Amino acid sequence: MAGDWAQLKQRRAAKDRTATPAPPPPRERLDSWISDALPPTLAVEHIPGRGRGLVAPNGAKAGTTLLATAPLVSVLDARNLPHRCSHCFRSGDDFDDSHPPKLLQCSLCHTLQYCSSACQTSDWPIHKKECAAIRAAIKRRKESGSKHLLPDAPLRALARLLWSAQLAAGKDVWQQVESLESHRSNLTADEQERFFQLSVSLSAYVGQDTLAQSCPDGAVVIDLCSRFVSNSFALTCPTDLSNIGVSISPVTALINHSCVPNAVVVFPSFPKSTPSSSTSIHMAVVALRDLERGEEVVTSYVDLSLPCEERQKELQERYKDVHPAIEAAKKAYMDAEKAQYTDPRLAALQLSNLISALTTSLSPSPALAPSAYPLYSALQLLLTVQLHAHQFEAALATSSVALRGARALFPSGHPVLALLLTTHARLLTTPPASDPAHPEQEMQYWMATDRRGADVQALVAALKQVEVAFGDGSQGEGVRPGMKGGEMAAMLRTLIRDQEEGIEMGRRMRMAAQQQQQQQQA
């Protein structure tokens, strides 16, 4: 294996020469798993000018779950590892119970957490190998004086992919991986170097023997790294769409990109605590609008598995020369994004100043619309900071402006728009904070049934958007009761029911107050 690495580096350094990968297996064998993975709602076709893609052979209505699948691998990023279960990805806030379970830390690596013994047991076949690798990696990094002791999410995801292939001997895991587009022939010199470094880190993390079982030479390892970066998805929390990690799903990666998507990739629910494939389904592809028979299914997304700096570079290239002060605004936004975890107050101040500057018209620079970059991103980030700080009145004002931007940017039923509508509606129905000096304010809130009824209608409107955004829960076999809209819809239905009960209670309180007043007047 060491000889392979040396030969590969010599080829890369030589002018006009590139490493040649091993001959791929027959296309028919690689694609044999696809027919089993696709439901009747999708089919593979050759798209003129685009190559292989997925179509909806029978058409579909907006909100139809075109595909529900279990990714080959999903891992949490380093920031979420201490706060979420590494099997079902829930945090304490994601449990309905008023006393959520305390996370159980792995007693060996002290890195991964689990919400229950069932989740820990389900994850153990993979984590058994991962646990030893994490401990060894942390030891090496401590000895080298590195500040970053834990391997990052892409490295841990690639490692889990290799271990999964070992555990699934005789199955089609590696065939699925090899079916992904590599784009290695189109890599720039910098990208080749980055993938080479990632492949070296992967070899050190999993060990050369493990790597050699799936990747016989260095070129195949770089192909694997390229496939991962080109085809991975951001793992998002079903209840708030926050990015919490990374996922790999070859069947979902078959869908081509479009700047005008007709479908979206979402994570409607958390995986269950058992290891069976049916209960680990937590990724879905949902139709954003009605699809014609045979229409190609296309999605649009930025690869969020890359580091923040790479994502910001892509945004800068996309939005350059939009606004005379745009470069300074981008820097201010990035500073606030970094500060949100270390100093939320500073982040809120930076974002408020940025938003004020971008929404004030100063000749020759016009004020930006709420949908413009980076104003919309700043509004979204400020809303997050305000919600975490329980500044609900300020968050309500921010969400109102952000909604105007979202409606201009996203089609009806898009998850981002659905989440903002949900957040705004929840803020509308949030009762005022208790004030001992003015106890009548809380009473007035509960008795204002007409206004609260209008607020409930905002929840109902948000629910309709969520049910489209996160799908009807079907898998080509009809809708499963209770699954429409996933976790977010279930939360909204509970909230609507509670609000309706509260309104009824408010009506009784108002009637009692009126009767008491009449008695006093009599």
N, C-alpha and C positions, 0 to 999 in steps of 0.2 A: 504493500500500500504506500509506503514512504517513497518507493521508486516512482510510483504513479504520480504522486504530487510533484516530484522534481521534474519529471518529463513534461507534465502539464504546464508548469511555470516556464520551462524552456520554450515550449511551443508558443505560449502567449507572449513571451518577450521577443520571439523572432518575428521579423517583418513579414507581413502578408501570409502568415501561417496561423492556423487555428487548430485547436484540439478536435479530433474527429470522434464523435460518440459511437458507441457500439451500435450495430445495425438494430433497428427497432423490430419488435415482434410483428407478425402479420397484422394488418389493420383489422381484419375480421376478428382476430382473437381479442384485440384490445377493446373493440366495440361490443363484444358479446354481452357485457354486463349492462349496457345501456337499456336494452329492451326490457330487462327485469326491473330496472330502476325507475322507468318512466310510467306514470299512470296513463289512463286513456285520454286525459286532458291534454297531453303533450306527445309530440312525435318529432323524430329527427329528420331533417331534410337538408339537401344541399341548396344554399341560398346564393343565387347568382351574384358574383362580386364580393361575397362575404364568407364563402366556405360553408362549413357545417353550422347549423343552428337548430333551434327548436321552434315549432309552430303549434298553434292550437287547431287540430284537425277538425273539431266540431264547433269552433268558436267558443266564446265564454262571456258571461255577464260580468260587469264590474263587481269586484269583491270576491270573485271565485278563487278559491285556493287551487291554483294550477298544479302545484307540486308541494308536498309535505315530506320532508326527508330528515334523516339523522346525518349530520356532517361526519366525515371520517374522523375529524379531530376538532375539538374546541378547547381553547385554553384561556385562562384569565391573564390579563397583563399584570405587571409587577405591582401597580398601584392598587389593584383590586384583590390581590391574593390575601392580604391580611383581613379583609372584611367580607369575603364571599366564600361560599362553599365551592370547592374545586370540582365538584361533580354536577350539582344542579344549578350552580351559579347564583343562588339566592343570597341576599344579605338579610340582616335582621329585619329591615324595613319591608321585606317582600313576603313576610308571613302574616296571615290574617290574625293569628293568635296575639292577644295583648301581651303575652309573655313568650316571645320568640326563643327558639332554642339557642343555647350558647354554642358558638363554633368550637369544634374539637380540632386541636392542632395535631398534625402528625408527630408522634413522639420521637421519630428518628431524624427527619430533616428539619423539623420545626419551621416549615415554610408553607405547606398547603394546609387549608382548613376545611372542615366538613361540618355540615349542619346536623348530621345524624350518623349512627353506626351503619345504617343501611347505605348511605351515600359513600362512606369510607370503604365499606366492603365491596361495593360495586366498582369503585375506582381502583381497588388494590391491584388487580392483575397488571395494569399499566403502571401505576405509581410504584409498584414494587421495584421495577427497573429504574423509573425516574428518580425515586428517592435516593438510591445510591449515587446516581449521576449528579444530582443537586448537591449532595454532601461533598462529593469529590470536587465539583466545580467551585463551591464556596471555599473549600480548603486551598485550592490552587490560587484563587484570586486573592485570598487573604495573604498568602505567602508572597505574591507578586506586588502587594501594596495597592491593589485596585480598589477604587471607591465603590464600584458597582459589583456587588458580590453575587447577585442572583442573575442567572442567564435570562435574557429578555424573551418576550412572548414568541417571536418568530422561531428562535432557536429551540425553545421548549416544544412548540407545535411540530416542528420538523422531526424532533426526536420522538415524540409520541406517535407520529406517523410511521416511523421506522419500526418502533416496537409493536404497533398495531399490526403491521404487515407480518411480523414474526409470529404473533399470537394467532393470526388468521391464516395460518399455513393452509394452502390448498384452496383459499377463497380468492376473490377478485380484487383485493385491496390494491395491489401493485398495478394491476391492469388499469384500474381507475386513475391512478396517479400518472401512469405513462400515457394515458389518453389526453392529458392536459397539454395545452400549447406551451412551449418553452420560450420561444422568441430569442433563444441564445444567439442565433446568427445575426440578430439585429442589435445586440448589446453594444453600447459604447465602451471605450477602454476603461472609463471610470466605473461603469456598471459591471464589467467583467472583473475588475479588481475587487469591487464590493462583494460580488457573489463568491469570488475565490476566498476572501477572508471569512465569509459566512460558512463556506464549506469546510474551511480549516477549523473554525470554532465548533462546527457540528461533529467533526471527527474527534476532536478532543473531548467533547461532551459525552457522546454515546460510546466512544471507543472504536478503534479501527475494525475490529472483528465484526461488531454489529453493523457498521456502515458497509463493510465489504459484502455482507450477505445480500443486500439489496442493490448496492452500487459497486460494480466490479472495478471501476476505475474512476479517476478524478473527474473526467469529463462528465460522467453520468451524475456525479454529485452536484456539479455546477448546474446541470440540467434540472435536477431536483429543486435546487434553490431558486432557479429562475421560474420554474413552474409554480412554486409556492408564492413568490412575490406577484406574479402575473394573475393568479387565480384565487387568492385568498380573500376572505370577507371579514369585515369588522363584526365581531360578536357584540350585539347590543342587548341591553336590559329590556325585557318585554314591557315593563311598566313605565319607563321614561325615555327609552331610546338612547340612553347614555352608552358610549363605547366602553366595554369592559374587557375586551380581549380580541381574539382572532379565531376564525373557523376556516376549515378546508372542506369543500364539498364539490367533487368533480362533476357530479350531475348538474348542480346549479351553475357551475362555471361553463356549461355548454351554451348558456344563453348569451347572445351577442349584445354588444353595447349600442346604445343610441342616445343622442342628445334629446330626443323626444320619446321617452320611454312609454310603453303601454303596460308595464308590469313593474313590480318592485320586490326585492328580497327583504324579508323581515324575519324576526324571531318572535312569534306570537306568544310563546309560553316557555316556561322553564322545563328542562328535562326532568323526568321522574327519577326516583331513587333506586330503581332496579336496572340491571344491566342489559335487559332484552332490547333488541333493535326497535321494536314498536313503541316502547315507552321512552326511548331517547330521542324521538322525533321532536325537534324544536326549531327547525328552519323551514321557511315556506316561501313560495313565489306566488304572488297575488296579482290578479288583473286589476289595473287602475281604471280601466274603462272597458266598455263592451268590445269584444274582439270578433272579427269576421272569421268565417270558416277558412282554415289554412293560413291565417295571418301569422307572420313571424312574431314571436314573443321577444321583446327587447327590454333591457333595464339600463339604468344609468347610475354609475357610482364611481367615487374616487377611492383608490386603494388606501384605506385607512390603516392597513397593517404596517405601513411605512412609518418611520419616525416623524415627529411633528415638523422638524426642519424640512424634510423632503416634501411634506404636504404643503407647507407654507411656500416653498419654492414653486410648486406647481400652481398655486393660487396667484403668486406674483406674476408668473409668466402669462396666466390666463387674463388677468385684470390690469395689466400694465397700461399706462397712459389714459386711464379712465377719468382721473381727477387730478388737478394740479398738485394737491397736497397728499396724494394717495400713498406715497412711500412713507411719509411720516406717520400717516394713519395706520398703515400696516404694522409698523414697528410698535406703535402704541398698543395695538390690539394684541400683538404677540407678547409684549411685556405683561399685559393684564392676564393673558391666558396662563402664563407661567406663575403669576402671583396668586391665582385663585386658590391654590392648595396651601401655600405657605403664609399668605397674608390676604385673606378675603377682603378686609376693609380697604387695603391699598388697591386691590383689583377693582372693587366697586368704584372707588374714587377715580382711578384711571379710566375706567369705562364711561363713567358719567361725563368726565371732561371730554373724552373722545366723541361721544354721542352728541354732546352740545356743540362741539366744533364742526361736526359733519352735518348737523341739521340747521346751522346758522348760515344764511346766505351772505357771503362777503365777496364783493366784486374783486377779481373776475371769476371767482369760483362759486358756482351755484350750490345751494344746499342739496344734499343727497336724498333720494327717495329711500324709504325704509327697506326696500328690496335690494339696494345697492351694496356692493362690497366696498369696505368692510363694515358698513353700518349695520347691516342685518346680522352679521356674525357677532358684532359687539352687543347688540340688543339681546341676542340669544344667551351670550355668556353672562351679561349683567343679570338677566332673569334667573339664571342658574344660581349665581352668587346671592341674589336677594332671597330666593326660596330657601337656600341653605341657612341663611341668617334669620329666617322667619320674618322678613320684612314684607308682609303680605300686601299692604296698601301700595307700597312702591312697586312691588312685583305686578300688581294688577295694572298699573299704569304702563309699565314696560311691556307687558304681554299684549296690551291693546295696540301699541305701535308695532310690535313684532308681528302681530297677526296681519296687519296691513301689508307688511313686506312678504310674509309667507304666502298670502293669497295671490300676490303678483308672481311669485317664483314657482309655486307648486300647483299641480292640478288637483281638483277635488278628489278626496280619497287618499292623497299621499300621506304616508305615516308622519312626516314632519308637520304638515298642516293639522292632521288629526291630533297629534300630541299637543300642539299649541292651543287648539280649541279646547282640549281637555283641561289643560293647565289653567286657561283663562276662565272656563266654567267653574272649575273647582275653587278658584280664587273668589269668584262672584258669590259662591255659596259658603265661604268661610265666615263663621260668626265673628263678631268683634272680640278683641281681647277683653277679659274681665277687668273692670275698673272699679275698685271698691268705692271710689269717690262719686261715681256715676252709675249706680246699679241699674238705673232705668234704661240705659242704652242697650243692654243685653235683652231686657224685656221688650223694648221697642223692635229689636231685630226679629225676635220670634213672632211677634204679633203682626209684622208687616207682610202678611201672607200674599198680597197681590204682587209685590216686588219679588218675593221669594219664589212665587210661581213662575215668573218670567225667568228667574235664574235657573230654575229646574229645566225650563225649555232649552236653555243653553247647554245643559248637561245632555239632554236628549239629542240635540243637534250634533254634539261632539260624539255621542255614541254611534250615530249613523255613519259618521266619517270613520270612526275606529273600526266598525264592522266591515267597511270596504277595505281600509288600509291593511288590516291584519287577517283578512280572509274569512271565508265562511266555515273553515274547519274541515272541508271535504278533502278527500284524497282520490277523487275520481270515482268514489263509491257513495256519493250523497253526503249531505251535511250531517255532522255529528252534533247532537243536541248539546248545548252549553259551551261549544267550542268557538262559536262565531265571534270574531274579534279578539280572541285570545285573552290573556291576563288583564289587559287594559280595559277591555269591554266588560269583563266580569266585575272589575273594580267599579266601573261607572254604573252598572246595573244596581250594585249594592248601594252606591251613593245616592242614586235616584230614589230608590226605595226608602232610604233613611230620610231624605229630604221631604218626600211626600208625607211620611209619617210625622215629621217635624212640622210641616205646614198644617196638618190636621190638628196637631197639638196646639199650634199657634192660634188656630180658629177657636178652639175651645177656651184658650186663655183670654182671647179677645171678648168672647161672649160672656165669660165669667166676669171680666172687668166691666163690661157694659151693664150687666145685671147688678153688680155691686154699686155702680154709679147711680143707677136708677133707684135702687133701694135707699141710698143716701139722700137723694133728691126728694124722695117720697117722705 
